[in-house]
Amino acid sequence: MNDATRRTVLQGATGIAVAGSQTAQAATNPGTILITGSSRGIGLEFVKKYAEDGWTVIATARDPAKSEQLQALAKKHKNIRLETLDVSDVKAIDALAAKLKDTPIDVLLNNAGISGGADKQKVGSIDYSVFDDVMHTNVRGPIKMAEAFTPHVAASKQKKIVSISSTEGSLTLISPRPDVNSIFYRASKSALNMSMLNMAKALKDKNIIVTMQSPGFVQTDFVGGLRLPIMITAEQSVAMTMPIIAKLTMDDTGKYFRHTGDIAPW
Ligand SMILES: NC(=O)c1ccc[n+]([C@@H]2O[C@H](COP(=O)([O-])OP(=O)(O)OC[C@H]3O[C@@H](n4cnc5c(N)ncnc54)[C@H](OP(=O)(O)O)[C@@H]3O)[C@@H](O)[C@H]2O)c1
């Protein structure tokens, strides 16, 4: 899909105009992006679109060989490099950072995330081992990624660290849905936001831009079979998010964006 078509599809589907030309921007200034959680869902779509736009894409996944779609993309686009990475494994993050030590990374995209499942987070029967898994994946992982890859990002032209958060982590935007069985998922995204705000301050002197990004309510495995009118596809979410990432400047560091480009209150 070319850029004009992508904008038309999005405007039709969401009523929201998508400004700018991501393809044109990237074609004149391609970079290297590292994406976590590339096997499926939003991460896989980011891999596809950045690769189509000519970026060098380091697509990481817990088990790249298991994702047929990721394998097919890597076969089609020679600019995709596959790496194995479980973001809950701090030693594995260090090992990948060491392996890529001479590779500047323009955009570090912390996308990998888990919900933990509603049945594990009912107050009264919370499963604390799953709680730990969620915090390790959604909070410790992005913090460790940002820390381990700071030299790679600092050595790049664009110097951006973007973490996929959720409005479920916002104290004011929390979903009005009646279920309250997201206690540790919501806590993890609030913690992610605070961690990245702190990271933005810590990395300011290196001119690294650190932002949080809500993807919208997206039809992926993450939401199971749920289909609501307000939901968007991964293609729409990514097409709306890429121009936001492309336009980030140091003035944006520490900000939390919605997929619409508005600032999310949190
Ligand atoms: N979908 C939504 O409506 C929505 C809304 C707000 C925020 N988000 C956020 O968007 C991000 C992507 O979600 P999605 O909707 O694309 O979900 P998804 O379809 O369930 O995909 C999640 C991805 O994260 C990966 N992952 C999970 N644990 C990992 C780990 N320890 N190390 C590395 N990768 C891991 C999964 O890999 P495997 O294949 O190995 O499991 C998969 O690639 C998440 O951070 C999520 O919280 C989603």
The ligand as an SDF file (V2000), in Angstrom:
LIG
                    3D

 48 52  0  0  0  0  0  0  0  0999 V2000
   -3.9970   -4.9240   21.2480 N   0  0  0  0  0  0  0  0  0  0  0  0
   -4.3700   -3.8790   21.9660 C   0  0  0  0  0  0  0  0  0  0  0  0
   -5.5430   -3.4530   21.9730 O   0  0  0  0  0  0  0  0  0  0  0  0
   -3.3570   -3.1450   22.7950 C   0  0  0  0  0  0  0  0  0  0  0  0
   -3.7920   -1.9890   23.4620 C   0  0  0  0  0  0  0  0  0  0  0  0
   -2.8890   -1.2850   24.2250 C   0  0  0  0  0  0  0  0  0  0  0  0
   -1.5720   -1.6980   24.2970 C   0  0  0  0  0  0  0  0  0  0  0  0
   -1.1720   -2.8260   23.6450 N   0  0  0  0  0  0  0  0  0  0  0  0
    0.2470   -3.1870   23.7620 C   0  0  0  0  0  0  0  0  0  0  0  0
    0.7870   -3.3730   22.4670 O   0  0  0  0  0  0  0  0  0  0  0  0
    1.8950   -4.2850   22.5410 C   0  0  0  0  0  0  0  0  0  0  0  0
    1.7190   -5.3570   21.4780 C   0  0  0  0  0  0  0  0  0  0  0  0
    0.4880   -6.0160   21.7370 O   0  0  0  0  0  0  0  0  0  0  0  0
   -0.2880   -6.8620   20.6340 P   0  0  0  0  0  0  0  0  0  0  0  0
   -1.6810   -6.3790   20.6500 O   0  0  0  0  0  0  0  0  0  0  0  0
    0.4620   -6.9050   19.3540 O   0  0  0  0  0  0  0  0  0  0  0  0
   -0.2530   -8.3000   21.3600 O   0  0  0  0  0  0  0  0  0  0  0  0
    0.0090   -9.7700   20.8100 P   0  0  0  0  0  0  0  0  0  0  0  0
   -0.6100   -9.9400   19.4700 O   0  0  0  0  0  0  0  0  0  0  0  0
   -0.4020  -10.6700   21.9230 O   0  0  0  0  0  0  0  0  0  0  0  0
    1.6010   -9.8130   20.6250 O   0  0  0  0  0  0  0  0  0  0  0  0
    2.4480   -9.7010   21.7330 C   0  0  0  0  0  0  0  0  0  0  0  0
    3.8680   -9.8600   21.2680 C   0  0  0  0  0  0  0  0  0  0  0  0
    4.7340   -9.7300   22.4280 O   0  0  0  0  0  0  0  0  0  0  0  0
    5.5960  -10.8490   22.4130 C   0  0  0  0  0  0  0  0  0  0  0  0
    6.0880  -11.1960   23.7370 N   0  0  0  0  0  0  0  0  0  0  0  0
    5.3710  -11.5300   24.8280 C   0  0  0  0  0  0  0  0  0  0  0  0
    6.2040  -11.7780   25.8660 N   0  0  0  0  0  0  0  0  0  0  0  0
    7.4640  -11.5800   25.4010 C   0  0  0  0  0  0  0  0  0  0  0  0
    8.7500  -11.6710   25.9740 C   0  0  0  0  0  0  0  0  0  0  0  0
    8.9420  -12.0260   27.2590 N   0  0  0  0  0  0  0  0  0  0  0  0
    9.8330  -11.3910   25.2140 N   0  0  0  0  0  0  0  0  0  0  0  0
    9.6700  -11.0310   23.9110 C   0  0  0  0  0  0  0  0  0  0  0  0
    8.4880  -10.9570   23.3080 N   0  0  0  0  0  0  0  0  0  0  0  0
    7.3940  -11.2230   24.0360 C   0  0  0  0  0  0  0  0  0  0  0  0
    4.7950  -11.9820   21.7950 C   0  0  0  0  0  0  0  0  0  0  0  0
    5.6730  -12.9970   21.3850 O   0  0  0  0  0  0  0  0  0  0  0  0
    5.2980  -14.5840   21.3750 P   0  0  0  0  0  0  0  0  0  0  0  0
    4.7110  -14.8450   20.0220 O   0  0  0  0  0  0  0  0  0  0  0  0
    6.6020  -15.2520   21.6200 O   0  0  0  0  0  0  0  0  0  0  0  0
    4.2980  -14.8100   22.4820 O   0  0  0  0  0  0  0  0  0  0  0  0
    4.1460  -11.2240   20.6520 C   0  0  0  0  0  0  0  0  0  0  0  0
    5.0370  -11.0520   19.5800 O   0  0  0  0  0  0  0  0  0  0  0  0
    1.9040   -4.8100   23.9720 C   0  0  0  0  0  0  0  0  0  0  0  0
    2.8760   -4.1120   24.7170 O   0  0  0  0  0  0  0  0  0  0  0  0
    0.5120   -4.4890   24.4950 C   0  0  0  0  0  0  0  0  0  0  0  0
    0.4770   -4.3120   25.8940 O   0  0  0  0  0  0  0  0  0  0  0  0
   -2.0340   -3.5550   22.8940 C   0  0  0  0  0  0  0  0  0  0  0  0
  1  2  1  0
  2  3  2  0
  2  4  1  0
  4  5  1  0
  4 48  2  0
  5  6  2  0
  6  7  1  0
  7  8  2  0
  8  9  1  0
  8 48  1  0
  9 10  1  0
  9 46  1  0
 10 11  1  0
 11 12  1  0
 11 44  1  0
 12 13  1  0
 13 14  1  0
 14 15  2  0
 14 16  1  0
 14 17  1  0
 17 18  1  0
 18 19  2  0
 18 20  1  0
 18 21  1  0
 21 22  1  0
 22 23  1  0
 23 24  1  0
 23 42  1  0
 24 25  1  0
 25 26  1  0
 25 36  1  0
 26 27  1  0
 26 35  1  0
 27 28  2  0
 28 29  1  0
 29 30  1  0
 29 35  2  0
 30 31  1  0
 30 32  2  0
 32 33  1  0
 33 34  2  0
 34 35  1  0
 36 37  1  0
 36 42  1  0
 37 38  1  0
 38 39  2  0
 38 40  1  0
 38 41  1  0
 42 43  1  0
 44 45  1  0
 44 46  1  0
 46 47  1  0
M  CHG  2   8   1  16  -1
M  END
$$$$
